[in-house]
Amino acid sequence: MDMSKSIPFASTVYDSEHCAPELEAVNMALNLILFGFLASFVQHSQGFSIPNTNATFQGTPQPFNINVDLNFISDVHSRVQHARAPVPIDGLNPPNDDGPILANWTAVHDFWVNEYNWTETQANINRQLHQFTTIVHPQNSSYNSSVPLHYVHHRSARADAIPFLFIHGWPGSFLEVSKIIDRLTNPPNASLPAFHVVAPSIPGFAFSPAPQHTGFGPGPAAHAFHALMLQLNYTNYVIDGGDFGGVILRYQAHLFPSNVISVSSNFWVIQPSSEDLRRLEEGLTTPDETAYIRNIETFINERSGYRIIQEHDPLSLAYALTDSPLGFAMWIYTLMSPVIDPRDFAWTPQDIITWAMMYFIQGPYGGFRFYKENLKAGVFEGFAFGTIPYVSQPVMISELPYDLWFRLPLDWAQRGGNVKVRNVHDRGGHFAAYERPQALAEDLWKWYGDGELSGTKVFGVK
């Protein structure tokens, strides 16, 4: 919209022979003030929204309930109902060597067409999670724009609760916090630390609008989430995260060392060095070092094709998968399936569809493209992992066996930060808070409950 045409600028006619210079200066000042107001109005009233929803974003937190346009839901249902399956071939070993087997596709398709109820699903999410929207204005960020955010915020009843920022990853969303949040806000006894939990959606994921121009990577995300914590009056806080959350928290802790007191991560990736690889070749690595290198190599060589596509051609992929809800669900299920521990957890069609909808409602392009911004930031270097800022604050890591970085040695973890505690689990996978909420909560209670070791003594923890 051309604001100069729709809102006339003030103009003042004066007689230079009879008006004092001060009046001219006043008039010029008034015009500059009005121009500045209009510029600010345009900047902060950009009409941030989420397609297919009633979401609105203002400069202060507003309560939010998911309410997706039923015409859109009907269209999604029709697209799923008429989806075509690929023609399978014989001889694949294992059967899922090329991706999810046809039986997976059929199970999700049939459930989506015949049983899945979005209205009930969104009502359940709204009942369980207290959600809000806002606009934050990060300071000194390389992304020079206001950032609209969707987030979950549960305050503990405990007066001694610790502000706790939970950051999700890909292909997850804010839903990852749903199974652990009550444990954190209301622990089973007063001897355990309690938390005020804030769980934002990364822009482009779920109900945080995708960035409107390039440059929004892990650093700007850290700036935006720090601005959110300040807006909520949490000057000091701790951070927890996995996947992209485990990357963003390292940027955020590095950027705001006086605000971020301590961190916990279930995704603390360190790229093996050339010296590490030489030692492996010569048979000099420890069992943990050997297993970790093999895990990283397997991911890079066999399981990171999706990442390369999303880093380099996210829009090409988005053209196809924005048009196919079932295709997108299968795309993320390919990633979700091998990184969970089947002894304790199995994805249901309900899970797969709902997780897919957290991207499909606004369209998956923004989520895809976050990979490209991480590549530009140096998080990835070619097929390998790159350099992530060093964290000087105390760090606790939780390693679960079905995640790609399992068995990272403590001394290698310390290359990336001040890692004090390494918890190695015998069960679980990539989505720790969702798969193994009790086990992760116990790690968090023990870590943040040690005020001296974790630094949470600033919150009064002994």
MIVEX-481798 format. One line per field, with one value per residue (C-alpha): residue number from 1; residue in three letters; x, y, z. Coordinates in pm, 1 decimal, padded with zeros to 6 digits. Layout:
# MIVEX-481798
pos: c(NUM	...) .
code: c(ALA	...) .
X: c(X	...) .
Y: c(Y	...) .
Z: c(Z	...) .
This chain:
# MIVEX-481798
pos: c(1	2	3	4	5	6	7	8	9	10	11	12	13	14	15	16	17	18	19	20	21	22	23	24	25	26	27	28	29	30	31	32	33	34	35	36	37	38	39	40	41	42	43	44	45	46	47	48	49	50	51	52	53	54	55	56	57	58	59	60	61	62	63	64	65	66	67	68	69	70	71	72	73	74	75	76	77	78	79	80	81	82	83	84	85	86	87	88	89	90	91	92	93	94	95	96	97	98	99	100	101	102	103	104	105	106	107	108	109	110	111	112	113	114	115	116	117	118	119	120	121	122	123	124	125	126	127	128	129	130	131	132	133	134	135	136	137	138	139	140	141	142	143	144	145	146	147	148	149	150	151	152	153	154	155	156	157	158	159	160	161	162	163	164	165	166	167	168	169	170	171	172	173	174	175	176	177	178	179	180	181	182	183	184	185	186	187	188	189	190	191	192	193	194	195	196	197	198	199	200	201	202	203	204	205	206	207	208	209	210	211	212	213	214	215	216	217	218	219	220	221	222	223	224	225	226	227	228	229	230	231	232	233	234	235	236	237	238	239	240	241	242	243	244	245	246	247	248	249	250	251	252	253	254	255	256	257	258	259	260	261	262	263	264	265	266	267	268	269	270	271	272	273	274	275	276	277	278	279	280	281	282	283	284	285	286	287	288	289	290	291	292	293	294	295	296	297	298	299	300	301	302	303	304	305	306	307	308	309	310	311	312	313	314	315	316	317	318	319	320	321	322	323	324	325	326	327	328	329	330	331	332	333	334	335	336	337	338	339	340	341	342	343	344	345	346	347	348	349	350	351	352	353	354	355	356	357	358	359	360	361	362	363	364	365	366	367	368	369	370	371	372	373	374	375	376	377	378	379	380	381	382	383	384	385	386	387	388	389	390	391	392	393	394	395	396	397	398	399	400	401	402	403	404	405	406	407	408	409	410	411	412	413	414	415	416	417	418	419	420	421	422	423	424	425	426	427	428	429	430	431	432	433	434	435	436	437	438	439	440	441	442	443	444	445	446	447	448	449	450	451	452	453	454	455	456	457	458	459	460	461	462) .
code: c(MET	ASP	MET	SER	LYS	SER	ILE	PRO	PHE	ALA	SER	THR	VAL	TYR	ASP	SER	GLU	HIS	CYS	ALA	PRO	GLU	LEU	GLU	ALA	VAL	ASN	MET	ALA	LEU	ASN	LEU	ILE	LEU	PHE	GLY	PHE	LEU	ALA	SER	PHE	VAL	GLN	HIS	SER	GLN	GLY	PHE	SER	ILE	PRO	ASN	THR	ASN	ALA	THR	PHE	GLN	GLY	THR	PRO	GLN	PRO	PHE	ASN	ILE	ASN	VAL	ASP	LEU	ASN	PHE	ILE	SER	ASP	VAL	HIS	SER	ARG	VAL	GLN	HIS	ALA	ARG	ALA	PRO	VAL	PRO	ILE	ASP	GLY	LEU	ASN	PRO	PRO	ASN	ASP	ASP	GLY	PRO	ILE	LEU	ALA	ASN	TRP	THR	ALA	VAL	HIS	ASP	PHE	TRP	VAL	ASN	GLU	TYR	ASN	TRP	THR	GLU	THR	GLN	ALA	ASN	ILE	ASN	ARG	GLN	LEU	HIS	GLN	PHE	THR	THR	ILE	VAL	HIS	PRO	GLN	ASN	SER	SER	TYR	ASN	SER	SER	VAL	PRO	LEU	HIS	TYR	VAL	HIS	HIS	ARG	SER	ALA	ARG	ALA	ASP	ALA	ILE	PRO	PHE	LEU	PHE	ILE	HIS	GLY	TRP	PRO	GLY	SER	PHE	LEU	GLU	VAL	SER	LYS	ILE	ILE	ASP	ARG	LEU	THR	ASN	PRO	PRO	ASN	ALA	SER	LEU	PRO	ALA	PHE	HIS	VAL	VAL	ALA	PRO	SER	ILE	PRO	GLY	PHE	ALA	PHE	SER	PRO	ALA	PRO	GLN	HIS	THR	GLY	PHE	GLY	PRO	GLY	PRO	ALA	ALA	HIS	ALA	PHE	HIS	ALA	LEU	MET	LEU	GLN	LEU	ASN	TYR	THR	ASN	TYR	VAL	ILE	ASP	GLY	GLY	ASP	PHE	GLY	GLY	VAL	ILE	LEU	ARG	TYR	GLN	ALA	HIS	LEU	PHE	PRO	SER	ASN	VAL	ILE	SER	VAL	SER	SER	ASN	PHE	TRP	VAL	ILE	GLN	PRO	SER	SER	GLU	ASP	LEU	ARG	ARG	LEU	GLU	GLU	GLY	LEU	THR	THR	PRO	ASP	GLU	THR	ALA	TYR	ILE	ARG	ASN	ILE	GLU	THR	PHE	ILE	ASN	GLU	ARG	SER	GLY	TYR	ARG	ILE	ILE	GLN	GLU	HIS	ASP	PRO	LEU	SER	LEU	ALA	TYR	ALA	LEU	THR	ASP	SER	PRO	LEU	GLY	PHE	ALA	MET	TRP	ILE	TYR	THR	LEU	MET	SER	PRO	VAL	ILE	ASP	PRO	ARG	ASP	PHE	ALA	TRP	THR	PRO	GLN	ASP	ILE	ILE	THR	TRP	ALA	MET	MET	TYR	PHE	ILE	GLN	GLY	PRO	TYR	GLY	GLY	PHE	ARG	PHE	TYR	LYS	GLU	ASN	LEU	LYS	ALA	GLY	VAL	PHE	GLU	GLY	PHE	ALA	PHE	GLY	THR	ILE	PRO	TYR	VAL	SER	GLN	PRO	VAL	MET	ILE	SER	GLU	LEU	PRO	TYR	ASP	LEU	TRP	PHE	ARG	LEU	PRO	LEU	ASP	TRP	ALA	GLN	ARG	GLY	GLY	ASN	VAL	LYS	VAL	ARG	ASN	VAL	HIS	ASP	ARG	GLY	GLY	HIS	PHE	ALA	ALA	TYR	GLU	ARG	PRO	GLN	ALA	LEU	ALA	GLU	ASP	LEU	TRP	LYS	TRP	TYR	GLY	ASP	GLY	GLU	LEU	SER	GLY	THR	LYS	VAL	PHE	GLY	VAL	LYS) .
X: c(00000.0	00126.4	00098.2	00176.0	-00145.6	-00376.0	-00265.1	-00181.2	00131.8	00091.5	00197.7	00243.3	00245.6	00426.7	00538.2	00915.0	00912.6	00675.8	00728.6	01011.0	01278.1	01169.3	00825.3	00981.5	01190.7	00881.4	00695.2	00986.5	01008.7	00637.1	00664.2	00963.6	00777.1	00473.8	00689.1	00863.4	00530.9	00403.8	00723.1	00695.0	00328.1	00411.0	00697.4	00500.6	00170.6	00293.8	-00010.4	00176.3	-00048.1	-00053.8	-00231.7	-00551.1	-00581.1	-00717.5	-00376.0	-00295.1	00022.8	00061.3	00341.2	00238.3	00151.9	-00200.6	-00371.3	-00397.9	-00601.4	-00548.4	-00847.8	-00782.7	-01016.9	-01245.5	-01247.7	-00872.1	-00915.2	-01173.4	-00933.9	-00654.8	-00886.0	-00976.9	-00610.4	-00529.3	-00829.3	-00719.8	-00346.6	-00158.8	00087.3	00413.2	00435.1	00662.8	00944.3	01082.5	01426.3	01473.7	01683.0	01581.6	01227.0	01244.9	01577.5	01418.2	01188.2	00870.9	00716.7	00381.2	00212.0	00315.8	00170.7	-00153.1	-00190.9	-00152.2	-00369.7	-00656.1	-00647.6	-00642.0	-00935.8	-01152.0	-01066.5	-00849.7	-01042.7	-00864.9	-01131.0	-01082.4	-00703.6	-00677.8	-00918.1	-00697.4	-00385.6	-00565.9	-00677.7	-00335.3	-00107.5	-00145.1	-00048.6	00022.5	00133.6	00342.9	00586.0	00939.3	01191.8	01540.2	01829.5	02159.5	02040.5	02165.2	01800.2	01679.6	01308.2	01046.7	00970.2	00620.2	00619.0	00385.0	00477.0	00362.7	00396.0	00319.8	00408.8	00473.4	00285.1	00619.5	00768.7	01120.7	01060.8	01339.5	01260.6	01314.3	01329.4	01252.6	01348.0	01222.7	01377.8	01300.7	01075.2	00920.1	00741.8	00622.9	00432.0	00759.8	00716.3	00366.7	00462.1	00722.9	00582.1	00368.6	00660.2	00869.1	00613.5	00482.3	00749.7	00642.7	00803.6	00943.6	01301.5	01310.3	01342.1	01032.0	01028.3	00834.8	00834.6	00842.7	00837.4	00838.0	00783.7	01081.9	00963.3	00841.6	00735.7	00381.8	00221.6	00519.2	00505.9	00791.0	01051.2	00958.7	01312.0	01641.0	01888.3	01689.8	01922.8	02022.9	02173.4	01861.4	01649.2	01856.9	01807.5	01430.7	01395.5	01606.0	01379.6	01079.4	01223.1	01287.8	00936.8	00807.6	01026.8	01266.4	01599.1	01788.9	01692.8	01813.5	01770.5	01701.2	01673.2	01731.3	01798.1	01779.1	01697.9	02035.5	02198.1	02006.9	02072.9	02448.0	02416.1	02190.1	02416.3	02715.3	02538.6	02383.7	02626.8	02491.1	02131.2	02160.8	02268.7	02297.5	02196.2	02096.8	02101.4	02001.1	02171.1	02532.1	02701.9	03078.6	03230.6	03524.0	03853.7	04107.3	04318.6	04025.8	03987.5	04359.7	04348.2	04048.1	04238.9	04531.2	04309.0	04381.8	04030.6	03837.5	03514.6	03306.1	03511.5	03484.3	03107.5	03052.9	03252.1	03063.0	02728.7	02818.9	02953.0	02636.0	02421.2	02632.9	02671.1	02335.9	02072.4	02132.2	01998.0	01692.9	01922.2	02117.5	01795.3	01651.7	01979.2	02013.0	01670.5	01402.5	01165.7	01184.8	01085.6	00817.2	00642.8	00575.6	00507.8	00300.4	00055.3	00058.1	-00024.9	00029.8	00354.1	00479.6	00376.4	00577.5	00872.8	00900.4	00807.8	01118.4	01317.5	01100.2	01098.5	01465.5	01550.4	01310.3	01365.2	01110.4	01140.1	00953.6	00782.2	00603.8	00463.0	00088.0	-00091.1	-00241.1	00109.7	00242.6	-00051.0	-00059.2	00316.7	00284.5	-00000.6	00224.8	00405.8	00139.2	-00105.9	00119.1	00317.2	00651.9	00879.2	00984.2	01075.4	01271.5	01454.6	01582.0	01833.2	01968.6	02015.3	02198.9	02427.3	02498.2	02570.0	02830.7	02638.2	02686.2	02995.9	02930.3	02808.1	02959.2	02870.6	03042.1	03132.5	02887.1	02969.3	03138.9	02924.2	03103.7	02813.3	02773.6	02628.6	02461.5	02414.5	02177.1	02272.2	02007.5	02102.7	01888.2	02018.6	02296.4	02539.9	02512.6	02834.2	02997.3	03283.0	03282.0	03619.0	03502.1	03179.2	03392.1	03536.4	03202.2	03145.5	03177.6	03017.8	03007.1	02778.9	02728.9	02425.0	02431.7	02098.0	02035.9	01697.1	01539.8	01604.7	01608.3	01287.5	01384.5	01115.9	00843.9	00969.1	01124.6	00981.3	01037.8	01400.4	01477.1	01294.0	01510.8	01824.0	01690.8	01588.1	01926.7	02122.7	01933.0	01880.9	02255.6	02285.4	02662.8	02740.5	02474.5	02489.9	02124.6	02224.8	02142.8	01778.6	01821.6	01889.6	02138.5) .
Y: c(00000.0	00347.0	00528.9	00865.4	00840.0	00695.3	00914.4	01274.5	01417.3	01738.6	02043.3	02395.8	02712.6	03005.1	03347.7	03351.7	03730.2	03741.4	03406.1	03367.2	03106.7	02925.5	02862.4	02718.1	02490.5	02384.7	02303.6	02101.4	01917.2	01839.1	01698.1	01484.7	01358.6	01270.0	01098.4	00902.0	00801.1	00681.1	00491.0	00326.0	00252.7	00084.7	-00115.4	-00237.1	-00293.8	-00515.3	-00737.1	-01035.5	-01338.4	-01713.2	-01841.4	-02034.6	-01919.8	-01630.7	-01554.3	-01189.7	-01034.5	-00719.4	-00550.5	-00709.1	-01072.3	-01176.6	-01507.6	-01739.9	-02047.6	-02246.3	-02199.3	-02318.0	-02231.9	-02532.1	-02471.6	-02527.1	-02843.8	-02968.3	-02899.7	-03086.6	-03383.1	-03386.3	-03374.2	-03665.4	-03862.6	-03830.3	-03874.0	-04117.2	-04365.8	-04451.9	-04791.2	-05001.8	-05221.3	-05550.8	-05628.2	-05343.0	-05454.2	-05332.7	-05268.3	-04900.9	-04843.9	-04589.2	-04431.3	-04524.9	-04847.7	-04844.7	-04984.4	-04669.6	-04450.5	-04651.4	-04641.5	-04262.4	-04210.2	-04425.0	-04279.3	-03924.2	-03990.0	-04194.0	-04107.1	-03798.0	-03511.6	-03177.4	-02991.7	-03230.5	-03220.1	-02842.3	-02832.7	-03077.9	-02868.4	-02551.4	-02714.8	-02851.0	-02561.5	-02192.2	-02015.9	-01654.4	-01437.9	-01122.9	-00911.7	-00864.1	-00603.5	-00754.5	-00517.6	-00544.2	-00836.7	-00882.4	-00938.3	-00580.8	-00634.0	-00696.2	-01063.9	-01203.2	-01506.9	-01774.9	-01935.3	-02144.5	-01994.7	-02182.0	-02017.7	-02232.4	-02166.7	-02185.2	-01849.3	-01988.3	-02111.5	-02065.4	-01903.1	-02180.1	-02133.6	-02452.7	-02448.2	-02717.1	-02840.6	-02998.3	-03175.7	-03098.2	-02795.0	-02644.6	-02973.1	-03128.0	-02952.7	-03091.9	-03409.4	-03252.8	-02910.0	-03010.5	-03198.2	-02881.4	-02632.0	-02862.0	-03111.1	-03393.4	-03245.0	-02916.2	-03044.3	-03036.1	-02710.8	-02573.8	-02369.6	-02099.5	-02255.4	-02054.3	-02255.4	-02041.7	-02159.9	-02086.1	-01843.3	-02050.8	-02334.5	-02395.5	-02056.3	-01818.7	-01653.1	-01734.5	-01457.9	-01213.5	-01173.3	-01360.8	-01360.7	-01520.5	-01792.3	-01921.1	-01589.5	-01382.1	-01659.0	-01627.0	-01249.2	-01293.0	-01545.3	-01330.8	-01034.3	-01255.6	-01348.6	-00982.0	-00890.5	-01146.5	-00986.6	-01279.5	-01095.5	-01408.9	-01754.1	-02099.9	-02269.3	-02625.4	-02764.8	-03038.2	-03040.1	-02675.6	-02583.3	-02726.8	-02503.0	-02183.1	-02212.5	-02214.4	-01889.4	-01739.0	-01831.2	-01691.2	-01367.4	-01298.3	-01427.4	-01201.0	-01317.0	-01685.6	-01845.6	-02208.3	-02445.5	-02807.1	-02979.4	-03309.7	-03218.5	-03113.1	-03199.6	-03164.6	-03236.8	-03480.5	-03316.4	-03443.5	-03551.0	-03750.2	-03926.5	-03999.6	-04157.6	-04365.3	-04494.1	-04588.6	-04766.2	-04517.6	-04396.9	-04500.4	-04702.8	-04386.9	-04190.3	-04469.0	-04506.9	-04131.5	-04094.8	-04387.8	-04232.9	-03897.4	-04061.1	-04268.3	-03956.9	-03756.4	-04031.9	-04208.9	-03996.2	-03631.0	-03615.5	-03423.7	-03166.5	-03103.6	-03046.6	-02813.4	-02621.9	-02563.9	-02587.3	-02530.9	-02355.7	-02634.0	-02880.3	-02646.2	-02630.8	-03003.7	-03046.7	-02730.4	-02897.4	-03243.5	-03284.3	-03659.9	-03617.9	-03375.6	-03610.3	-03889.5	-03653.1	-03580.2	-03934.8	-04047.7	-03844.8	-03916.2	-04294.0	-04399.1	-04160.6	-04291.5	-04590.9	-04856.5	-05027.4	-04739.8	-04535.0	-04565.1	-04294.2	-04324.7	-04191.0	-03927.6	-03810.8	-03806.8	-03611.0	-03356.8	-03295.9	-03250.1	-03004.6	-02784.2	-02703.0	-02757.0	-02498.9	-02205.8	-02402.4	-02581.3	-02345.2	-02142.9	-02455.9	-02595.9	-02269.1	-02245.4	-02509.2	-02275.2	-01996.8	-02235.7	-02330.3	-01962.1	-01911.5	-02188.6	-02446.8	-02680.5	-02697.0	-02902.0	-03240.9	-03200.1	-03000.0	-02663.4	-02418.0	-02313.5	-02042.5	-02150.0	-02151.8	-02025.2	-02085.0	-02421.9	-02688.5	-03025.4	-03267.6	-03564.8	-03833.5	-04083.2	-04391.2	-04336.4	-03984.8	-03921.5	-03774.9	-04055.3	-04141.7	-03802.6	-03809.4	-03545.2	-03400.6	-03368.9	-03202.1	-02950.7	-02828.0	-02651.9	-02517.3	-02540.3	-02884.4	-02992.2	-03297.0	-03571.4	-03795.7	-04109.6	-04289.7	-04648.6	-04575.1	-04300.9	-04100.9	-03763.4	-03616.3	-03657.4	-03434.4	-03610.4	-03969.6	-03985.4	-03689.3	-03840.1	-03932.1	-03586.9	-03416.3	-03606.5	-03482.6	-03127.3	-03143.8	-03278.8	-03027.9	-02711.6	-02825.1	-02796.2	-02421.0	-02421.5	-02647.7	-02516.9	-02153.0	-02143.2	-02014.5	-01672.1	-01785.6	-01891.9	-02260.7	-02409.0) .
Z: c(00000.0	-00090.3	00240.7	00080.9	-00119.8	00143.6	00436.9	00338.7	00493.5	00687.7	00492.3	00621.1	00412.3	00566.2	00457.8	00489.3	00514.5	00813.4	00993.9	01237.2	01156.3	01471.3	01320.1	01009.1	01226.0	01421.8	01102.4	00970.4	01301.5	01295.9	00946.2	01048.5	01355.4	01146.1	00886.7	01160.2	01309.7	00975.2	00906.2	01247.0	01183.3	00854.7	01009.7	01310.0	01133.5	00856.6	00884.2	01024.2	00996.5	00949.1	00637.7	00704.4	01066.8	01269.8	01423.8	01485.9	01620.3	01830.5	02020.6	02351.0	02433.7	02339.7	02427.5	02129.8	02049.0	01732.1	01503.7	01150.6	00864.8	00814.3	00438.4	00442.7	00651.1	00401.6	00114.9	00295.7	00348.5	-00019.6	-00123.8	00105.1	-00012.2	-00375.7	-00317.4	-00541.6	-00398.6	-00575.5	-00741.9	-00518.3	-00643.5	-00520.7	-00387.5	-00139.7	00156.6	00405.6	00280.2	00387.4	00212.0	-00022.8	00236.0	00424.0	00297.4	00121.0	00430.4	00622.6	00349.3	00346.3	00725.0	00740.5	00431.3	00558.5	00909.1	00771.7	00539.7	00775.5	01136.0	01183.6	01341.8	01319.4	01519.8	01810.4	01771.5	01787.1	02082.2	02272.5	02202.6	02310.8	02635.0	02718.4	02625.5	02711.6	02390.1	02302.4	02014.5	02018.9	01818.5	01946.1	01838.5	01880.0	01938.3	01748.1	01539.1	01184.2	01089.5	01091.3	01135.4	01397.8	01455.8	01518.3	01746.9	01868.0	02198.6	02491.4	02838.7	03160.4	03489.6	03792.5	04116.6	04293.6	04396.4	04346.8	03989.9	03734.4	03395.7	03140.0	02761.5	02567.3	02196.7	01960.1	01636.3	01298.8	01213.7	01548.7	01686.2	02012.9	02061.1	02176.2	02512.2	02570.2	02758.4	02987.5	03065.8	03364.8	03518.1	03495.7	03624.4	03896.5	04005.8	04238.1	04548.6	04674.8	04681.3	04300.2	04104.8	03934.8	03614.9	03435.6	03087.9	02763.7	02439.7	02122.3	01768.1	01544.6	01272.5	00978.5	01210.7	01344.4	01418.6	01406.8	01062.3	00827.3	00786.2	00512.6	00383.4	00391.6	00677.4	00959.9	01085.0	01429.2	01540.3	01465.7	01620.9	01938.5	01935.5	01888.7	02169.7	02401.8	02323.3	02404.5	02744.4	02822.9	02711.6	02962.7	03234.3	03254.7	03263.9	03364.6	03244.8	03145.8	02806.6	02698.6	02347.5	02093.6	01719.0	01599.1	01959.3	02055.1	01794.6	01872.6	02245.3	02178.4	01984.2	02249.5	02541.0	02351.8	02258.1	02599.5	02863.6	03136.8	03084.7	03002.8	03328.5	03224.1	02944.2	02893.8	02557.6	02405.9	02077.6	02127.7	01800.6	01756.4	01415.5	01448.6	01353.9	01104.2	01401.3	01538.4	01203.0	01187.1	01530.3	01421.4	01117.1	01338.2	01589.4	01867.9	01947.1	02256.3	02219.8	02272.5	02019.5	01763.4	01809.5	01788.2	01466.2	01311.6	01412.1	01258.4	00940.9	00902.6	00929.8	00687.0	00428.0	00449.2	00621.1	00537.6	00183.2	00305.6	00466.3	00146.3	-00048.9	00215.7	00240.8	-00131.4	-00298.2	-00033.6	-00272.6	-00530.2	-00259.4	-00128.3	-00467.7	-00442.9	-00072.8	-00018.8	-00257.1	-00099.2	00270.5	00259.4	00067.5	00331.0	00612.6	00451.9	00403.4	00774.0	00878.5	00690.0	00944.5	01249.7	01216.4	01258.0	01543.2	01807.2	02032.7	01925.8	02264.0	02429.9	02162.5	01828.0	01606.6	01554.7	01246.1	01478.8	01575.5	01220.3	01082.0	01365.7	01348.1	00972.2	01015.9	01229.8	00904.6	00643.5	00779.4	00690.1	00431.2	00482.6	00288.7	00594.6	00787.0	00492.6	00441.1	00797.5	00691.6	00424.4	00676.6	00908.1	00620.8	00554.0	00924.9	00923.2	01126.7	00830.8	00611.3	00301.0	00414.1	00761.5	01069.0	01098.7	01369.4	01640.4	01898.1	02219.9	02535.1	02845.2	03084.9	03261.9	03029.5	03087.4	02796.9	02772.1	02518.9	02405.3	02200.9	01891.8	01828.7	01578.8	01832.5	02089.3	02276.9	02225.4	02481.3	02752.7	02651.2	02291.4	02409.7	02598.6	02269.3	02218.5	02565.2	02940.5	02962.9	03326.3	03315.8	03057.4	03106.5	02890.0	02865.7	02762.9	02603.2	02395.9	02082.0	01912.2	02060.9	02425.0	02578.9	02378.0	02391.5	02737.7	02930.5	03273.8	03204.4	03063.8	03350.9	03597.0	03417.8	03431.6	03797.2	03900.1	03688.5	03766.5	04125.2	04183.3	04221.0	04248.4	03953.6	03711.3	03821.4	03924.9	04267.1	04120.0	04140.1	04503.4	04431.6	04679.9) .
